[in-house]
């Protein structure tokens, strides 16, 4: 379902949208796609930051596990 809303944009932004799309795509569709792409990037950044925090919290333990595994390997 689509919801009608009003957004105020700078004149140069509207001009840039029109130049980019060549008016082949309506502005609403272009803006919606841009917003969705931005939201996906933000979601990915938030997820990556959360994953990094988890890795950093567990870095010492994970490094110790790696050292233990390497210690069991036979030397060539």
Secondary structure, 3 states (H helix, E strand, C coil): CCCCCCCCCCHHHHHHHHHHHCCCCCHHHHHHHHHHHHHHHHHHHHHHHHHHHHHHHCHHHHHHHHHHHHHHCCCC
